[in-house]
Amino acid sequence: MKRIQKISEMQEISNGLKRTGKRIGLVPTMGYLHEAHLSLVRKAKKLCDVVVVSIFVNPTQFGPGEDFERYPRDEAGDSAKLEKEGVDFIFIPEVNEMYPSGYQTYVEVEEVSKGLCGDFRPGFFRGVATVVAKLFNIVKPDVAIFGEKDYQQLLVIKKMVEDLNFDIKIIPGVLIRDGDGMAMSSRNTYLSPEERQRALILYRSLLIGKNLYQSGEKKASALLKAVKESIKPVDGVTLQYVEIRDAETFEKIENVDKNAVIALAAIVGSVRLIDNVIIGR
């Protein structure tokens, strides 16, 4: 496994791999890797000849007062995990390599970015789309893998690839949970044991909505009401949003008659958490 920091070196390596017909898979991450990240790596290895994992805590997707400076980092631990998984390259650039002095170009996916996390984290999806577009031009992957936990982000990337004609296949990776049902996230490390126990209501509430749907309820309003009412009594959990959107277009729907996603975000203690379940499939 080779560690690369410079854009020019990564591009040179990718160009060489392309010339020899190698299929490149990219797994973009912000590091502090856990099992959910590694599941994406394993999927990339099955689909591709060469796997590149990028590790970059992207400042342009953090707003004022968010946790850019304290976002958990563990390069040594990440490297050991990726070495064990048989990753070929880690691309781990510095901030001034990705955003040099005078940088002024950004990518914005307008409609899919609206609502949900787009409302609560202004500029977040612009930062995500920009850094992913840069990674695509640097690594030149044939395939890129993104987890379904960040479902709105996944659809933002899919739409960007479609609209900007990137010749890249975007593959989703299923949401991975801990044994207690908690969606795996690097930010879970911020939670105290008591806060983590409270946070378990998020997945439980989503399951209430999913089970209600499976029992025959198709009205989005009824499903959302059930999810909200299950969270409401839990102290220390502040719901930011819970919505049901079409799983392909991310448009609002009134009746669930095809694949849809129930997505939510909540503050537990001082930690913002997101989660979702897909219904209809």
N, C-alpha and C positions, 0 to 999 in steps of 0.2 A: 504494500500500500504506500502510495506516494502523497506527501503533503505539498500542496501548491498554494502560494499566496498571491502571485502576480497574474493579472488578467492575461497579459501577453503570453505567458508560459502555458496557461490553461488553454488558450485558443490554439496555440501551436500544437499541443498534444492532441486536442480534439480534431484539428485538421488532419493530422497524421493518421488518427484512428479512422476517420472518414475515408481517407484515400485507400485504406486497406479493407474497406467494406465492413468495419465493425459497427455494430448497433450499440449506441450509447444510451444509457438510462441515467436520469438525474433525479435525485431526491433532495429537494431544497429544505433546509432546516435552519433553526436558530440555535441549534446545539442543545446541551443539557439533555442528552438523548435518553429515551426510555423505550419500553417494549413496543409502543405504538409506532415510533420512528423506525425501529428495527424491522417491524412487519412490512413497512413500505420498502425498506432495503431488500428484504427477501423477495418481494414481488418483483422489484426491478431486476434482481439477479436471474429470476426465472425467464424474464422477457428479453434480456439484453446480453450482449457479449461483455460489455464494460460498464461498470457502475461508478458514477461520481456522486458523492454526497457533499453538498455545500453546507457550510456552517458560517452563518453571518447574522449577527443581531443587527437588524436593519433599522437605523435611526429614523428613517423617513416614515415608518409606520407607527411611531410612538408620538402621542400628542403631549402637550405641556402637562406636567404633573404625573405622567405615566411612569412606568417602571424601567425605562431604558437602562439607566445606570445600574440598577440593582437586579436586572433580569439575570437569572442564574446561569452561570457559565462554568464549564468543566472540560476544557480542551483535552486534557490528558485522559480523563475517563471516557470521553467520546471517542477518542482515537483508539483506545483499547477495545471498545465495543465494536467499532467498525472494522478493525483489524480481524477480530474474531469472526465477523460475518463475511469476510472475504471481499470487502470493498476495494476497488482498484485505486481510486483517487479521492482525497479530501481536498476540496477547494475552500480555503479559509482566509479570505482577503481582509485587509484592514479597511476601516471606514474611509480613509483618504484615498484608498485605491479605487473603491467603488464610486465615491463622490468627491472627486478632486476639486480644488479651488476653482470657482467659476461654474460649477455644475448647475444647469438650469432646465433640464428636460425631464418631464414627468408623463406618465401614462394614466389615463383615467377612463374607467369603464362606467358609463353614466348610470344606466337604469338598474342593473343588477346590484350596484353598490348602494342603492337607496334603501332606507329603512333598516330595521334591526341594528346590527353592529355599525352600519353606516351612519345611523343617527347618533349613536352614543360615542362613537370614536371618529369624529370628523378627520378626514385626510388619511385614515387608516388604509382604505383600499387603494387609494392613489399610491401610497408608499409600497404596498404589496405588489400591485401591478407593475410599478416601475422597477422594483428590484428583480422580480421574476422575469420581466422582459430582458433586463440586462443579463441575468444568468443564462437565459436561453441563447442570447447572442454570444456569450462567452464560452459556454460548455457545448453548445450545438447538439443538444440531445435529440434522439429520435423519439424517446418516450420520457415523460416526466410523471412522477407519482405524487399525488396529494391526498391527504387523509380526509375522510368525510366528517370528522369532528368539526372542522372549520368549514361548514357546508357552504355558507355564502361565499367564502373565499374561493372554494373549489369552483363554484359557478362563475365567479368573476374571472378566474384564470381561463376557464373554458371559453368564455365569451371573448376575452382578449385574443386568445389563440385563433378563434374563428374570424374575428373582425380584422386582425392584422396579418392574417394568412401565414402564421407560423406553421411550418411543416413538422409539427410535433403532435404526437398522440398523448392526450392527457388521460391518465388512468387513476380512478379513485381507489383508495384503500379504506377498508371498513374501519369504523370507529372501534378502538380497543379499550376495554375497561379493566380496572382492577377487580379483584375478587369480590369486593363489596359493592360493585356496580359503578364506582366513580370513573368517569371518563378520564383517561390518562392525559395529563397535561404537565408541562414543566412548571407552571404556576402553582400546581398543587402543593409544592414544597413550602409555599408561603403560609399554608393553613396550619393552625394549631390542631392538636388531636380533637378538641371539642368542636372547632369549626368544621373539620372534615366530617364529623358525625352529622352536624346540621346540614352540610352540603349534600348528603346522600338523598335528601328529599327531592333534589332536582331530577335525578334519574327516576326515582319512584313516581314522581308526578307525571313524567313523560310516559311511563308505563301505564299509568291510569288512563291517560288519553289514548294510548295505543290500544289498550284492552277494550275501552269503550267503543272505539272504532271497529275493532274485530267482532264486537257483540252486535254490530249493526248500525251504530250511530254514524251518520255521514255529514251532519252539519258541523262546519268548522267552529261556529260560535259555541255549540254545546261541548265540543271537545276542549276548546280553550278554557271554558268556564270550569270544567272538571280539573284541568291542570292547575289553574290559578287558585282554586279553592283548596287544593291539597297543599299548596305551598304557604298560603296565607297564615296559618296558625303557628308556623315555625319561627321562633325568635331568632334574630341575628341573620335572617335571610331576606334580602330586599330584591324583589323581582324587577328587572329593568324592562324586559319584554318577554312575551311568549306569543308566537305567531305560527300560523300554518301557511305554507307556501307550496306552490307546484314544484315538484322535485326536479323538473327539467328547466322550466323557464323562470322560476322563482317569483312568479306572479301571485298576487293574493287570490285566494279561492274561497268561495262560500260553502261549497259542497265537495267532499272528498270522493271523487269518482275515478281517480287514477293516482299514480304514485305522488305522495306528498311528504313534506318534512315538517314535523313539529319542532321548532327551534326556540330556545330560550337563552336568556342571559340573566345573571343575578349577582349581586354583591353578597359575599359571605364574609363577615368581619370586614376586612379592607380589601378582599381579593375578588376580582371580577372573574366569573366562571361562565363558560358557555357549554351547552350540551344540545343534543337533538336525537330524535328517533325518526326513522323513515317508516311510513305506513303505506299500505297498498301494494307491497311487493313481498 
